[in-house]
Amino acid sequence: MRTKWSMKITPLTKRLAVLSMSALMVAFLAACGGSTNPPTAEEAGKYEVTPGDPFSAYKDEITVTMGRVTTANPKLPAGDTYENNAYTRLVKDTFNAQITDQFEANGEDYSRQVSLAIASGELPDMMRVDSKDELKELVDNDLIEDLTAIYDQYATDNIKQMYDSYDGRALDNATIDGRLMGLPATSLDSAPTMVWVRQDWLDLLGIQLDADGDGAISLGEVEKTAQEFLKRDPGQTGNPVGIPFVNTLNTTDYNASAYTMLGVASTEGAFPQYWMNGEDGKIVYGSTTEETKQMLGIMADWYKNGIIDPQFGTRTFDDITALYANGQSGIAFGPWHIPDWGLISVKQMDKDAKFSAYTLEDEDGNVNVAHANPSNQFIVVRKGYEHPELAVKILNLFYDKLANDKDVATTMPEAAKYQETGVDGSTRPFNIEVNSATSLLDDYSDVVRGIKGEIGLDEVRTTESKNNIGSIKTYLSDMDTDDVTAWSKYHSRINGVGLIDKLTQENKFVWMTPAYSGTTPSMKQTWANLTKLEQESFIKIVTGSEPLDYFDTFVSNWKKQGGDQVIQEIEDEIAAKQ
């Protein structure tokens, strides 16, 4: 079924209400405290060994405090921490800059820490913010540095080329009133959420998925496989569990799509949480469409029949990961890279574990997917920090020099060892990714040609790809290896990205373009409640505490409680630009 939508992604902060409440405090603090004028890029140069150089060290040691986004399983070697590891030591050795963490957290805890920092006015010198709304709020309250001139002077040509590959959209996202107010992460048009299935269980039970071998399967195939896993308990736990989903259900961020039902939604042409153009040209909120209602009907049937985890709505993200690691569940929805940081825990517990990746196709055999916002995360620098150019230097170091160094084992041996052993990238000072728009498939091409011996390692574009070739060769030489890094790199790159490459070449994707990305004035007052209303209503429908037709009540309430006003504001904003 081809979808009728043409949409534009809308990243909506979960913390809008918290930040809005903090705004008054921020304004008060800013008014009381005042901020010093930061040095210009030229002034900063006087502290450097080689003034103005993208990789210049400081004459005297400087310090920088950070807010750090962590993960549950960074795989750091014993004794290393987020604050003191190969990457922070690399910053110290390269720039004579000592990193200390003002706070470390992940998930919602990190969001709360950012809110507290903003509310108290005690921002770290650098931190990541996870929405344009947060960036705008920091700008409105004059709490962060204008990086325009510093970026122009210090960013390397490679960094600038990577941002430029998004046709200006990435830097535009971080630009407010003509000023570059943050260093944006980049988000590729990756793919739909994938379905990862325990291949060793399929083999054990004699189940053949994807008989035509096109990499795309139907919801019916997923359902039947889940039923077989529940009935025959291939994990031999005595307590098999249906497919687990997070209670947030949806996201517009592909990288955060693990354990969401986005894959199910795509089969119905539904794109909850996206703003779309309807057939009449009017703005439509994807969570209120008939297609989303159909998706919830499927989910409710699955829950009723045990296809979905009976504790849906109550489990944490870590709880769900544990279900896979314990062998209680063998079907996971998630992005191409979930083997590297999520499913790897399964391999650690079960040496025989193997996964195959699929995408879900609609009834016409198409794979529906929405274009991604090129950037939804930003590194910001505290207003008044003496060395704002250090942020650009760190960007240069990790996303240009380290990424492209052909001899990193010699030039940065500690960092090279991290990459070889699969230490999570979140342990870098900035937990973001900065890549060119085509990098995912470009890297895949390098890896495949490298494995086949068609190119030498010195011809591979990035250090990471070079390491991945070594890991994947290790796996291919012994698929029963205990090397979990080799296992994860094979699964994420060959099974995951390989599927994306295949479907791209076969023109299998049907791309939808979101209609709007941003925050309207009334959202600041209503969006947190509207999001809560949506989430609670969807959970009630899926778990059967309300019938499917309760969806119509949700839509009516959503419109009355501010949704219609938001849509009107979006339409006015779009009209004003035309």
BELNOR-V639174 format. One record per run of one state. SS is the DSSP state (alpha for helix, beta for strand, coil for the rest). FROM is the first residue (numbers start at 1). TO is the last residue. Records with the same first field share a line. If there is no record, write none. Layout:
# BELNOR-V639174
SS=FROM-TO  FROM-TO
This chain:
# BELNOR-V639174
coil=1-5  9-15  34-40  49-57  59-61  70-85  96-96  106-106  121-125  130-131  141-143  145-147  155-156  165-168  174-174  177-178  181-182  185-193  206-215  218-218  233-242  244-253  257-261  268-274  278-282  289-289  305-307  309-316  326-330  335-337  342-343  350-354  361-366  371-377  383-388  405-407  412-412  421-424  428-438  453-456  460-462  478-483  506-508  513-514  516-522  544-549  578-578
beta=6-8  48-48  58-58  62-69  97-105  126-129  144-144  175-176  179-180  183-184  194-198  216-217  243-243  275-277  283-285  308-308  331-334  355-360  367-370  378-382  509-512  515-515
alpha=16-33  41-47  86-95  107-120  132-140  148-154  157-164  169-173  199-205  219-232  254-256  262-267  286-288  290-304  317-325  338-341  344-349  389-404  408-411  413-420  425-427  439-452  457-459  463-477  484-505  523-543  550-577
